[in-house]
Amino acid sequence: MSHTTTPGPHGVQPTQVTAWVGWIAFAGVMMALVGSFHVIQGLVALFRDEVFLVGSRGLVVNVDYTAWGVTHIIGGAVLVAAGVWVFRGKVWARTVGVVMAMLSAVINIGFLAAYPIWSAIMIAVDVMVIWALTVHGGELKD
């Protein structure tokens, strides 16, 4: 006895959803959260750079905190938007999420001297987001 599934709307074959789909929800929420953190960190870099542990010359990458702030704000906004679209099952949102999480991790490596513990936590969350999107992303297709 064979079991066949009927195509869903637009003739697309439904994807088998497992309990692992929760990881996609986790990734979407964490992308929005990490993106929000980047925006906040960017605003701090723009308006209160004296709170960082080192001056801009003490960073891994020698760049002004204004440039870091703008980078964090733009990247954070893109990450928040992609996180929201992950819930819609968009493949492009998962792709953007993986790329932005990779960039977030690299940017946080450059920011380690200024905020060591915070940057390490952000890198760990970025790795979990990348894992969730790449391993279980196909379970929530549009």
Backbone as a printed PyTorch tensor [residue, N CA C, xyz], in Angstrom:
tensor([[[ 0.8400, -1.1630,  0.0000],
         [ 0.0000,  0.0000,  0.0000],
         [ 0.8920,  1.2360,  0.0000]],

        [[ 0.7840,  2.0450, -1.0090],
         [ 1.6340,  3.2260, -1.0780],
         [ 0.8700,  4.4510, -0.6190]],

        [[ 1.6010,  5.3500, -0.0390],
         [ 1.0080,  6.5770,  0.4710],
         [ 1.4610,  7.7240, -0.4180]],

        [[ 0.5230,  8.4020, -1.0210],
         [ 0.8650,  9.5510, -1.8590],
         [ 0.3020, 10.8100, -1.2270]],

        [[ 0.9920, 11.8790, -1.4430],
         [ 0.5190, 13.1630, -0.9350],
         [ 0.0390, 13.9950, -2.1030]],

        [[-0.9760, 14.7510, -1.8480],
         [-1.5060, 15.6170, -2.9080],
         [-0.7760, 16.9480, -2.8720]],

        [[-0.4930, 17.4670, -4.0390],
         [ 0.2000, 18.7550, -4.0690],
         [-0.6320, 19.8450, -3.4070]],

        [[ 0.0670, 20.7620, -2.7690],
         [-0.5870, 21.8970, -2.1230],
         [-0.8860, 22.9900, -3.1320]],

        [[-1.1200, 24.2010, -2.6570],
         [-1.3930, 25.3070, -3.5650],
         [-0.2320, 25.5070, -4.5290]],

        [[-0.5380, 25.8980, -5.7230],
         [ 0.4550, 26.1760, -6.7560],
         [ 1.1830, 24.9120, -7.2060]],

        [[ 0.6300, 23.7230, -6.9220],
         [ 1.2240, 22.4800, -7.3770],
         [ 2.5010, 22.1030, -6.6570]],

        [[ 2.7810, 22.7050, -5.5090],
         [ 4.0040, 22.4260, -4.7630],
         [ 3.7560, 21.2590, -3.8230]],

        [[ 4.6650, 20.2850, -3.8510],
         [ 4.5820, 19.1350, -2.9720],
         [ 4.8820, 19.5870, -1.5380]],

        [[ 4.0450, 19.2360, -0.5590],
         [ 4.3080, 19.6670,  0.8080],
         [ 5.5900, 19.0490,  1.3640]],

        [[ 6.2600, 19.7940,  2.1960],
         [ 7.4740, 19.3340,  2.8510],
         [ 7.0890, 18.6470,  4.1480]],

        [[ 7.7650, 17.5540,  4.4590],
         [ 7.4840, 16.8640,  5.7060],
         [ 7.9870, 17.7200,  6.8640]],

        [[ 7.0820, 18.0530,  7.7460],
         [ 7.4230, 18.8710,  8.9030],
         [ 7.6210, 17.9460, 10.0910]],

        [[ 8.7310, 18.1480, 10.7860],
         [ 9.0160, 17.3450, 11.9710],
         [ 9.0730, 18.2630, 13.1750]],

        [[ 9.3510, 17.6700, 14.3140],
         [ 9.4680, 18.4650, 15.5330],
         [10.6520, 19.4310, 15.4620]],

        [[11.5770, 19.1900, 14.5310],
         [12.7330, 20.0690, 14.3890],
         [12.3670, 21.4310, 13.8340]],

        [[11.1450, 21.6090, 13.3530],
         [10.7340, 22.9080, 12.8120],
         [10.8300, 23.9910, 13.8870]],

        [[10.8080, 23.5930, 15.1340],
         [11.0070, 24.5490, 16.2320],
         [12.3490, 25.2600, 16.1450]],

        [[13.3400, 24.5770, 15.5730],
         [14.6470, 25.2190, 15.4030],
         [14.5700, 26.3800, 14.4140]],

        [[13.6790, 26.2800, 13.4280],
         [13.5150, 27.3710, 12.4820],
         [12.8600, 28.5520, 13.1860]],

        [[11.8680, 28.2670, 14.0170],
         [11.2610, 29.3380, 14.8100],
         [12.3120, 29.9720, 15.7100]],

        [[13.1340, 29.1380, 16.3230],
         [14.2240, 29.6480, 17.1550],
         [15.1440, 30.5410, 16.3320]],

        [[15.5230, 30.0890, 15.1520],
         [16.4310, 30.8680, 14.3050],
         [15.8090, 32.2000, 13.9210]],

        [[14.5260, 32.2050, 13.5560],
         [13.8670, 33.4520, 13.1930],
         [13.8200, 34.4380, 14.3480]],

        [[13.4750, 33.9340, 15.5280],
         [13.4360, 34.8000, 16.7140],
         [14.8340, 35.3120, 17.0440]],

        [[15.8130, 34.4220, 17.0150],
         [17.1770, 34.8360, 17.3540],
         [17.7450, 35.8120, 16.3290]],

        [[17.3900, 35.6270, 15.0450],
         [17.8430, 36.5760, 14.0230],
         [17.2870, 37.9650, 14.3200]],

        [[15.9910, 38.0380, 14.6560],
         [15.3940, 39.3260, 14.9790],
         [16.0130, 39.9100, 16.2510]],

        [[16.2660, 39.0550, 17.2280],
         [16.8530, 39.5140, 18.4890],
         [18.2950, 39.9880, 18.2980]],

        [[19.1050, 39.1760, 17.6210],
         [20.4990, 39.5520, 17.3760],
         [20.5640, 40.8100, 16.5090]],

        [[19.6740, 40.9020, 15.5340],
         [19.6120, 42.1130, 14.7100],
         [19.2900, 43.3370, 15.5520]],

        [[18.3520, 43.1860, 16.4840],
         [18.0190, 44.2940, 17.3860],
         [19.2180, 44.6630, 18.2580]],

        [[19.9310, 43.6440, 18.7370],
         [21.1300, 43.9090, 19.5360],
         [22.1790, 44.6670, 18.7210]],

        [[22.3250, 44.2900, 17.4540],
         [23.2820, 44.9930, 16.5980],
         [22.8760, 46.4560, 16.4170]],

        [[21.5930, 46.6970, 16.2370],
         [21.1240, 48.0790, 16.0920],
         [21.4320, 48.8720, 17.3660]],

        [[21.1400, 48.2810, 18.5160],
         [21.4170, 48.9560, 19.7860],
         [22.9190, 49.1900, 19.9480]],

        [[23.7210, 48.1810, 19.6520],
         [25.1720, 48.3110, 19.7500],
         [25.6800, 49.3890, 18.7890]],

        [[25.0770, 49.4700, 17.6200],
         [25.4430, 50.5030, 16.6580],
         [25.1060, 51.8950, 17.1580]],

        [[23.9450, 52.0330, 17.7750],
         [23.5630, 53.3330, 18.3320],
         [24.4940, 53.7410, 19.4640]],

        [[24.8800, 52.7720, 20.3000],
         [25.8420, 53.0530, 21.3720],
         [27.1710, 53.4950, 20.7710]],

        [[27.6210, 52.8060, 19.7320],
         [28.8950, 53.1740, 19.0890],
         [28.8220, 54.5750, 18.4980]],

        [[27.6640, 54.9740, 18.0110],
         [27.5240, 56.3170, 17.4390],
         [27.4500, 57.4070, 18.4960]],

        [[26.7050, 57.1490, 19.5750],
         [26.4040, 58.2220, 20.5150],
         [27.0830, 58.1320, 21.8720]],

        [[27.5910, 56.9540, 22.2750],
         [28.2260, 56.8070, 23.5870],
         [29.4300, 55.8980, 23.5170]],

        [[30.3480, 56.1770, 22.6130],
         [31.4780, 55.2690, 22.4060],
         [32.4280, 55.1980, 23.5970]],

        [[32.2500, 56.0650, 24.5950],
         [33.1180, 56.0070, 25.7740],
         [32.8070, 54.8020, 26.6700]],

        [[31.6980, 54.0910, 26.4350],
         [31.3650, 52.9290, 27.2560],
         [32.1550, 51.6860, 26.8590]],

        [[32.8010, 51.7080, 25.7050],
         [33.5650, 50.5400, 25.2720],
         [34.8820, 50.4580, 26.0330]],

        [[35.4000, 49.2370, 26.1780],
         [36.5950, 49.0110, 26.9880],
         [37.8620, 49.6030, 26.3850]],

        [[37.8990, 49.7110, 25.0730],
         [39.0820, 50.2570, 24.3990],
         [38.6480, 51.3310, 23.4100]],

        [[39.5850, 52.1780, 23.0500],
         [39.3220, 53.1620, 22.0100],
         [39.2850, 52.4810, 20.6550]],

        [[38.9030, 53.2200, 19.6540],
         [38.7740, 52.6130, 18.3270],
         [40.1020, 52.0710, 17.8090]],

        [[41.2280, 52.6060, 18.2820],
         [42.5440, 52.1060, 17.8590],
         [42.8900, 50.7650, 18.5190]],

        [[42.1760, 50.4000, 19.5730],
         [42.4310, 49.1320, 20.2490],
         [41.6370, 47.9680, 19.6870]],

        [[40.8220, 48.2120, 18.6810],
         [40.0350, 47.1470, 18.0710],
         [40.9120, 46.2750, 17.1830]],

        [[40.4390, 45.0840, 16.8880],
         [41.1590, 44.1880, 15.9900],
         [41.3210, 44.8550, 14.6220]],

        [[40.2500, 45.4910, 14.1650],
         [40.2760, 46.2440, 12.9190],
         [40.2960, 47.7120, 13.3010]],

        [[41.2970, 48.4360, 12.8470],
         [41.4500, 49.8360, 13.2150],
         [40.4590, 50.6930, 12.4150]],

        [[39.2800, 50.9230, 13.0070],
         [38.2370, 51.7030, 12.3540],
         [37.5240, 52.5360, 13.4180]],

        [[37.0120, 53.6460, 13.0120],
         [36.3210, 54.5550, 13.9140],
         [35.0080, 53.9360, 14.4030]],

        [[34.6080, 54.2540, 15.6370],
         [33.3590, 53.7240, 16.1630],
         [32.1480, 54.2030, 15.3770]],

        [[32.2320, 55.3330, 14.7180],
         [31.1190, 55.7820, 13.8720],
         [30.8950, 54.7890, 12.7350]],

        [[31.9710, 54.3410, 12.1080],
         [31.8490, 53.3480, 11.0330],
         [31.3030, 52.0310, 11.5860]],

        [[31.7910, 51.6200, 12.7720],
         [31.2740, 50.4020, 13.3970],
         [29.7880, 50.5560, 13.6710]],

        [[29.3930, 51.7350, 14.1670],
         [27.9940, 51.9750, 14.4920],
         [27.0930, 51.8470, 13.2800]],

        [[27.4890, 52.4630, 12.1900],
         [26.7000, 52.3870, 10.9640],
         [26.6300, 50.9490, 10.4580]],

        [[27.7560, 50.2440, 10.5110],
         [27.7870, 48.8410, 10.0820],
         [26.8300, 47.9940, 10.9200]],

        [[26.8620, 48.1760, 12.2280],
         [25.9800, 47.4240, 13.1220],
         [24.5110, 47.7510, 12.8650]],

        [[24.2000, 48.9990, 12.6510],
         [22.8000, 49.3950, 12.4390],
         [22.2570, 48.8090, 11.1390]],

        [[23.0070, 48.9380, 10.0580],
         [22.5470, 48.4100,  8.7640],
         [22.4360, 46.8860,  8.8100]],

        [[23.4820, 46.2330,  9.2900],
         [23.4520, 44.7720,  9.3820],
         [22.3540, 44.2770, 10.2980]],

        [[22.1480, 44.9720, 11.4110],
         [21.0890, 44.5890, 12.3400],
         [19.7080, 44.7030, 11.7290]],

        [[19.4740, 45.7830, 10.9870],
         [18.1700, 45.9720, 10.3430],
         [17.9060, 44.8780,  9.3070]],

        [[18.9280, 44.5240,  8.5410],
         [18.7750, 43.4520,  7.5450],
         [18.4950, 42.1240,  8.2470]],

        [[19.1810, 41.8610,  9.3460],
         [18.9890, 40.6140, 10.0920],
         [17.5880, 40.5350, 10.6980]],

        [[17.0820, 41.6370, 11.2210],
         [15.7170, 41.6550, 11.7560],
         [14.7100, 41.3450, 10.6510]],

        [[14.8590, 42.0050,  9.5130],
         [13.9350, 41.7860,  8.3920],
         [13.9760, 40.3330,  7.9160]],

        [[15.1710, 39.7880,  7.7610],
         [15.2970, 38.3970,  7.3210],
         [14.7020, 37.4470,  8.3610]],

        [[14.8890, 37.7600,  9.6420],
         [14.3180, 36.9260, 10.7010],
         [12.8060, 36.8620, 10.6290]],

        [[12.1900, 37.9870, 10.3250],
         [10.7360, 38.0200, 10.1850],
         [10.2920, 37.1770,  8.9830]],

        [[11.0130, 37.2700,  7.8730],
         [10.6460, 36.5350,  6.6590],
         [10.9390, 35.0460,  6.7590]],

        [[11.8110, 34.6390,  7.6670],
         [12.0650, 33.2010,  7.8690],
         [10.7760, 32.5070,  8.2900]],

        [[ 9.9380, 33.1960,  9.0690],
         [ 8.6750, 32.6070,  9.5100],
         [ 7.7160, 32.3550,  8.3480]],

        [[ 7.9130, 33.0460,  7.2470],
         [ 7.0990, 32.8300,  6.0520],
         [ 7.6450, 31.6940,  5.1970]],

        [[ 8.7800, 31.1330,  5.6110],
         [ 9.3580, 30.0080,  4.8980],
         [10.0960, 30.3900,  3.6270]],

        [[10.5170, 31.6170,  3.5220],
         [11.1950, 32.0860,  2.3130],
         [12.6410, 31.5920,  2.2700]],

        [[12.9970, 30.9640,  1.1640],
         [14.3590, 30.4590,  0.9910],
         [15.3500, 31.6110,  0.9980]],

        [[15.0020, 32.7150,  0.3420],
         [15.9200, 33.8600,  0.3060],
         [16.1760, 34.4010,  1.7060]],

        [[15.1790, 34.3420,  2.5920],
         [15.3640, 34.8320,  3.9630],
         [16.3350, 33.9420,  4.7290]],

        [[16.2410, 32.6220,  4.4920],
         [17.1900, 31.7040,  5.1310],
         [18.5970, 31.9590,  4.6190]],

        [[18.7090, 32.1900,  3.3190],
         [20.0270, 32.4680,  2.7310],
         [20.6060, 33.7580,  3.2970]],

        [[19.7930, 34.7980,  3.3210],
         [20.2390, 36.0790,  3.8980],
         [20.5850, 35.8820,  5.3700]],

        [[19.7860, 35.0830,  6.0730],
         [20.0510, 34.8250,  7.4930],
         [21.3930, 34.1720,  7.7250]],

        [[21.7240, 33.1760,  6.9110],
         [23.0180, 32.4950,  7.0540],
         [24.1620, 33.4690,  6.7530]],

        [[24.0400, 34.2110,  5.6580],
         [25.0990, 35.1620,  5.2860],
         [25.2490, 36.2390,  6.3540]],

        [[24.1310, 36.7940,  6.8320],
         [24.2030, 37.8560,  7.8360],
         [24.7080, 37.3270,  9.1760]],

        [[24.3530, 36.0940,  9.5420],
         [24.8720, 35.5160, 10.7880],
         [26.3850, 35.2980, 10.6810]],

        [[26.8460, 34.9020,  9.4830],
         [28.2940, 34.7570,  9.2840],
         [28.9780, 36.1180,  9.4110]],

        [[28.4160, 37.1320,  8.7650],
         [28.9850, 38.4810,  8.8630],
         [28.9390, 38.9970, 10.2970]],

        [[27.8550, 38.7040, 10.9920],
         [27.7320, 39.1130, 12.3900],
         [28.8450, 38.5020, 13.2390]],

        [[29.1150, 37.2240, 13.0160],
         [30.1870, 36.5620, 13.7620],
         [31.5390, 37.1970, 13.4570]],

        [[31.7930, 37.4850, 12.1890],
         [33.0720, 38.1020, 11.8090],
         [33.1830, 39.5100, 12.3930]],

        [[32.1000, 40.2760, 12.3170],
         [32.1110, 41.6310, 12.8770],
         [32.3520, 41.5710, 14.3800]],

        [[31.7320, 40.6000, 15.0460],
         [31.9270, 40.4830, 16.4920],
         [33.3350, 40.0420, 16.8550]],

        [[34.0120, 39.3260, 15.9720],
         [35.4240, 39.0140, 16.2180],
         [36.2210, 40.3130, 16.2150]],

        [[35.8980, 41.1940, 15.2820],
         [36.5670, 42.4910, 15.2410],
         [36.2400, 43.3670, 16.4330]],

        [[35.1280, 43.1040, 17.0830],
         [34.6540, 43.9090, 18.2080],
         [35.0130, 43.2870, 19.5620]],

        [[35.7300, 42.1420, 19.5550],
         [36.0510, 41.4180, 20.7910],
         [36.7650, 42.2690, 21.8350]],

        [[37.6750, 43.1110, 21.4110],
         [38.4300, 43.9120, 22.3770],
         [37.5430, 44.9140, 23.0950]],

        [[36.5130, 45.4140, 22.4280],
         [35.6510, 46.4250, 23.0210],
         [34.6230, 45.8150, 23.9720]],

        [[34.0430, 44.7070, 23.5960],
         [33.0150, 44.0280, 24.3930],
         [33.2640, 42.5270, 24.3380]],

        [[34.2310, 41.9950, 25.0880],
         [34.6350, 40.5940, 24.9270],
         [33.5390, 39.5700, 25.2250]],

        [[32.8780, 39.6740, 26.3480],
         [31.8720, 38.6710, 26.7170],
         [30.6620, 38.7870, 25.7970]],

        [[30.2150, 39.9980, 25.5590],
         [29.0660, 40.2280, 24.6920],
         [29.3370, 39.6960, 23.2870]],

        [[30.5100, 39.9930, 22.7640],
         [30.8540, 39.5360, 21.4180],
         [30.9060, 38.0140, 21.3520]],

        [[31.4350, 37.3690, 22.3780],
         [31.5010, 35.9070, 22.4070],
         [30.0980, 35.2980, 22.4260]],

        [[29.1910, 35.8990, 23.1750],
         [27.8100, 35.4130, 23.2200],
         [27.1550, 35.5810, 21.8500]],

        [[27.3700, 36.7290, 21.2130],
         [26.7860, 36.9850, 19.8980],
         [27.3160, 35.9740, 18.8710]],

        [[28.5920, 35.6600, 18.9380],
         [29.1790, 34.6800, 18.0080],
         [28.5340, 33.3090, 18.2220]],

        [[28.3600, 32.9060, 19.4870],
         [27.7280, 31.6120, 19.7850],
         [26.2950, 31.5640, 19.2490]],

        [[25.5420, 32.6370, 19.4190],
         [24.1690, 32.6750, 18.9120],
         [24.1720, 32.6400, 17.3830]],

        [[25.0960, 33.3620, 16.7650],
         [25.2110, 33.3340, 15.3020],
         [25.4430, 31.9130, 14.7990]],

        [[26.2970, 31.1640, 15.4660],
         [26.5810, 29.7820, 15.0690],
         [25.3190, 28.9250, 15.1940]],

        [[24.5470, 29.1060, 16.2620],
         [23.3090, 28.3400, 16.4240],
         [22.2920, 28.6990, 15.3360]],

        [[22.2100, 29.9670, 14.9740],
         [21.2950, 30.3950, 13.9090],
         [21.7020, 29.7580, 12.5840]],

        [[22.9930, 29.7890, 12.2830],
         [23.4810, 29.1790, 11.0400],
         [23.1380, 27.6920, 11.0240]],

        [[23.3720, 27.0130, 12.1330],
         [23.0680, 25.5820, 12.2130],
         [21.5840, 25.3270, 11.9850]],

        [[20.7220, 26.0630, 12.6770],
         [19.2840, 25.8420, 12.5590],
         [18.7940, 26.0910, 11.1340]],

        [[19.2940, 27.1480, 10.5010],
         [18.8380, 27.4820,  9.1560],
         [19.3430, 26.5010,  8.1100]],

        [[20.5480, 26.0030,  8.2750],
         [21.1040, 25.1060,  7.2530],
         [20.6490, 23.6640,  7.4330]],

        [[20.4920, 23.2180,  8.6580],
         [20.1280, 21.8270,  8.8980],
         [18.6210, 21.6110,  8.7960]],

        [[17.8320, 22.5270,  9.3300],
         [16.3910, 22.3120,  9.4010],
         [15.5790, 23.3490,  8.6300]],

        [[16.2230, 24.1770,  7.8520],
         [15.5280, 25.2420,  7.1360],
         [14.5010, 24.7830,  6.1390]],

        [[14.7090, 23.6380,  5.5140],
         [13.7980, 23.1620,  4.5000],
         [12.4440, 22.7240,  5.0270]],

        [[12.2930, 22.6060,  6.3140],
         [11.0290, 22.1400,  6.8870],
         [ 9.9670, 23.2200,  6.9260]],

        [[10.3440, 24.4420,  6.6560],
         [ 9.3780, 25.5390,  6.7320],
         [ 9.3860, 26.3070,  5.4190]],

        [[ 9.1610, 25.5730,  4.3260],
         [ 9.1770, 26.1950,  3.0030],
         [ 7.8330, 26.8210,  2.6990]],

        [[ 7.9010, 27.8900,  1.9020],
         [ 6.6880, 28.5500,  1.4290],
         [ 6.1320, 27.7940,  0.2490]]])
